[in-house]
Amino acid sequence: SLSTLCLLFANDNNLKTLEDSLFEKLVNLQEINFSSNQLKDFPSSVGNVHALQKINVQSNQLTSFPDTSSMKALSWLELGDNKFTTIPQTVLQSTNLTVLNLFGNGLTSVPAELNNLVNLKKLYLSYNKLTQESFPGRGALSSLSSLEELFLSGNDLPVLPAELCDLTGLTELCVSNCGVTALNPVVIKALTKMKHLHLTNNALTEIPSEVCGLDALVELDLAHNKLTSLPS
């Protein structure tokens, strides 16, 4: 029955379907990897594997995902490169997540319910369909005080979202290839713990002096913009 199995890796295959009962007896699984297959659905029985800590189903064709809200050990969820247009509500109830990867989907909004993920440290939202209007408003994400790394590259964000002011624990922010034309000084000033700021391949013509006040900053990437000067 493979009840002692802790790790199950089936990535980089040609799997199109999985039996819905697949995980019913695999009660000791801690990590599974089904990335780079052709799955359109994922077995609901995975929600009963309460020992699972890490799930990787990146690079499939998923549009939904089973209920993970009762999986208290689950801390790492890779859903990137699928066909999600919204973040599944069940994922937004998985309050012990520390890493959530949703890059390369078709997301059009960042819901206020993301605020439920109070333990989140890394959030990957790059290469979706996010715009300025996709974010829920100032204060809506204020519970994400543990968030350290946020990746937003490849979206349509000419101005940094004001909601970033609430993410005061950020140490790394990546907003490359977003068409950024200006940096809001209020946002920059709020990111007091920022160490790595990536703003490559945008349309910046100037950098606000507030960047010079980021005392923790060790990496500032401004390559491929339209700058004619730098603040001193």
Long-range contacts (C-beta under 8 A, 24 or more apart in sequence): 1-25, 2-26, 3-27, 3-28, 4-28, 5-29, 6-30, 6-31, 7-31, 7-32, 8-32, 8-33, 9-33, 10-34, 10-37, 11-35, 11-36, 11-37, 11-56, 12-36, 12-37, 13-37, 14-38, 15-39, 16-40, 17-41, 18-42, 18-43, 19-43, 20-44, 20-45, 21-45, 22-46, 23-48, 23-49, 24-48, 27-51, 30-54, 30-73, 31-55, 32-56, 34-60, 35-59, 35-60, 35-78, 36-60, 42-66, 47-71, 54-78, 57-82, 58-82, 58-101, 64-88, 65-90, 65-91, 66-90, 68-93, 68-94, 69-93, 69-94, 69-95, 72-96, 75-99, 75-119, 77-101, 79-105, 80-104, 80-105, 80-124, 81-105, 86-111, 87-111, 87-113, 87-114, 89-113, 92-116, 92-117, 95-119, 98-122, 98-146, 100-124, 102-128, 103-127, 103-128, 103-151, 104-128, 107-134, 108-134, 109-134, 109-136, 110-134, 110-135, 110-136, 110-141, 110-163, 111-136, 112-136, 112-137, 112-140, 112-141, 114-141, 114-144, 115-140, 115-141, 115-142, 115-143, 115-144, 116-143, 117-144, 118-143, 118-144, 118-145, 118-146, 119-146, 120-144, 120-146, 120-147, 121-146, 121-147, 121-148, 121-149, 122-147, 122-148, 122-149, 123-147, 123-149, 123-150, 123-151, 124-151, 125-150, 125-151, 125-152, 125-155, 126-151, 126-152, 126-153, 126-154, 126-155, 126-174, 127-153, 127-154, 127-155, 128-154, 128-155, 129-155, 129-156, 130-155, 130-156, 130-157, 131-155, 131-156, 131-157, 132-156, 132-157, 132-158, 132-159, 132-161, 135-161, 135-162, 135-163, 136-163, 137-163, 138-162, 138-163, 138-165, 138-166, 139-166, 140-166, 141-166, 141-167, 142-166, 144-169, 145-169, 148-172, 149-173, 150-174, 152-178, 153-177, 153-178, 153-198, 154-178, 158-182, 158-203, 159-184, 160-184, 160-187, 160-188, 161-187, 162-186, 162-187, 164-190, 164-191, 165-190, 167-191, 168-192, 168-193, 169-193, 170-194, 171-195, 171-196, 171-216, 172-196, 172-197, 172-198, 173-197, 173-198, 174-198, 175-199, 175-202, 176-200, 176-201, 176-202, 176-221, 177-201, 177-202, 178-202, 179-203, 180-204, 181-205, 182-206, 183-207, 183-208, 183-211, 185-209, 185-210, 188-214, 189-213, 192-216, 195-219, 197-221, 199-225, 200-224, 200-225, 201-225, 207-231
